[in-house]
Amino acid sequence: MPRTTQLRTYTVREGMLDAWVERWRSQIVPLRLELGFEIGGAWTDRERNQFVWLISYDGPETFAERNALYWASPARAAMNLDPDDYVERTEERLVEPVV
């Protein structure tokens, strides 16, 4: 399958941005990497209370199939992490490099 990259923008609940970043960094990133995803970067926009990141997958399955594997994994369930506790709105866009 061709490489797929998503630009994800999360609008985080007021006062929860730092807590979200810590959970993302310590729990989500390691599992995503273990499952073959790549993280292209992550940024906070404190003025808008947003968290923005790039996630890619380039493997034998589609991004959607690999993402479903992530969500169904026992390691993901063990996180006891409901994104809705932190994130008010999610926007996902497929992006392609131009260089």
C-alpha positions in Angstrom: 0.0 0.0 0.0 1.2 3.5 -0.6 2.3 5.7 2.3 -0.6 7.5 3.9 -0.2 10.6 6.1 -2.9 12.3 8.2 -2.7 15.8 9.6 -4.7 15.6 12.8 -5.9 18.7 14.7 -7.5 18.2 18.1 -9.3 21.0 19.9 -8.6 20.2 23.5 -10.9 20.9 26.5 -10.0 24.1 28.4 -7.2 23.4 30.9 -6.4 19.9 29.6 -3.8 20.6 26.9 -0.7 19.8 28.9 -2.3 16.7 30.4 -3.3 15.5 26.9 0.2 16.1 25.6 1.7 14.0 28.4 -0.8 11.1 27.8 -0.2 11.3 24.0 3.6 11.3 24.5 3.9 8.6 27.1 1.1 6.2 26.0 -0.1 6.8 22.4 3.2 7.4 20.7 5.0 4.3 21.9 2.1 2.0 20.8 1.7 3.8 17.4 5.4 3.3 16.8 5.3 -0.3 17.9 2.5 -0.9 15.4 4.5 0.6 12.5 3.2 4.1 12.4 5.5 7.1 12.1 5.0 10.4 13.9 6.1 13.3 11.6 5.8 15.9 14.4 3.5 17.4 16.9 2.7 20.9 18.0 0.5 22.8 20.4 -1.4 26.0 19.5 -2.1 27.4 23.0 -4.0 30.4 21.6 -6.6 28.0 20.1 -6.2 25.2 22.7 -5.3 22.8 19.9 -2.9 19.9 19.4 -1.7 19.2 15.9 0.2 16.2 14.7 1.2 14.2 11.7 0.9 10.4 11.6 1.9 8.2 8.7 1.7 4.5 7.8 3.5 2.7 5.0 3.0 -1.0 5.2 1.1 -4.0 3.8 -2.3 -2.9 5.1 -4.2 0.3 4.5 -3.9 3.1 7.0 -7.6 2.4 8.0 -6.8 -1.3 8.6 -3.7 -0.6 10.6 -5.6 2.1 12.6 -8.3 -0.4 13.4 -5.7 -2.8 14.7 -4.4 0.0 17.0 -7.8 0.6 18.4 -8.5 -3.1 18.9 -5.2 -3.9 20.5 -5.1 -5.0 24.2 -2.4 -2.5 24.8 -4.7 0.3 23.7 -7.5 -1.0 26.0 -5.0 -1.1 28.9 -4.3 2.6 28.5 -7.7 3.3 30.1 -7.7 6.5 28.0 -10.9 7.9 26.5 -9.9 10.8 24.1 -13.3 12.4 24.7 -12.1 13.1 28.3 -9.6 15.5 26.7 -10.6 16.3 23.2 -13.7 18.3 22.2 -13.2 18.1 18.4 -11.1 16.1 16.0 -10.2 17.1 12.4 -8.3 14.6 10.2 -7.0 15.4 6.8 -5.1 13.2 4.3 -2.0 15.2 3.2 0.6 14.5 0.5 4.2 15.8 0.3 4.9 18.3 -2.5 8.7 18.2 -2.3 
